[in-house]
């Protein structure tokens, strides 16, 4: 499995989070908890030819 380490700020607490993205899957959307504040984050990303085209990490309205 090809992976890319990506850093982003948590939309809740602002802490920098490191995440490994699976390059072999062209487009993904899922929810992952922040490793610092444990709030759920909606992750969306898209790859093309091993290049990260887009990435977003958003809070979830509750």
C-alpha positions as CSV (number, residue, x, y, z in Angstrom):
1,X,0.0,0.0,0.0
2,X,1.3,3.4,-0.9
3,X,0.9,6.1,1.7
4,X,1.5,9.8,2.0
5,X,1.9,11.5,5.4
6,X,-0.2,14.7,5.5
7,X,-0.3,17.3,8.2
8,X,-3.4,19.5,9.0
9,X,-5.0,21.5,11.8
10,X,-7.9,20.0,13.7
11,X,-11.0,22.1,13.0
12,X,-11.9,22.0,16.7
13,X,-8.8,22.4,18.8
14,X,-6.3,23.7,16.2
15,X,-3.6,21.2,17.0
16,X,-1.5,19.9,14.1
17,X,-2.4,16.3,13.3
18,X,-0.4,13.8,11.2
19,X,-2.3,11.3,9.0
20,X,-1.3,8.7,6.5
21,X,-3.4,8.9,3.3
22,X,-3.8,5.8,1.1
23,X,-2.5,6.8,-2.4
24,X,-3.9,3.6,-3.9
25,X,-7.5,4.8,-3.3
26,X,-8.2,7.7,-5.7
27,X,-10.9,9.4,-3.6
28,X,-11.9,8.9,0.0
29,X,-14.4,10.3,2.5
30,X,-14.6,9.2,6.1
31,X,-14.8,10.3,9.7
32,X,-11.8,10.1,12.1
33,X,-11.5,11.3,15.6
34,X,-8.9,13.9,16.5
35,X,-6.0,12.3,18.3
36,X,-5.8,15.3,20.7
37,X,-9.4,16.4,21.5
38,X,-11.3,13.3,20.3
39,X,-13.9,15.2,18.3
40,X,-15.0,13.7,14.9
41,X,-13.5,15.1,11.8
42,X,-14.9,14.7,8.3
43,X,-11.9,13.8,6.1
44,X,-12.1,14.1,2.3
45,X,-9.2,13.7,-0.2
46,X,-8.5,12.9,-3.8
47,X,-5.4,11.7,-5.6
48,X,-4.4,11.6,-9.2
49,X,-1.2,9.8,-10.3
50,X,0.1,9.8,-6.7
51,X,-0.5,13.6,-6.5
52,X,-2.8,14.9,-3.8
53,X,-5.3,17.1,-5.6
54,X,-7.5,18.1,-2.7
55,X,-7.8,17.6,1.0
56,X,-10.3,18.9,3.6
57,X,-10.8,18.2,7.3
58,X,-14.0,19.7,8.6
59,X,-15.9,19.7,11.9
60,X,-19.2,17.7,12.0
61,X,-22.4,19.6,12.9
62,X,-24.0,17.9,15.9
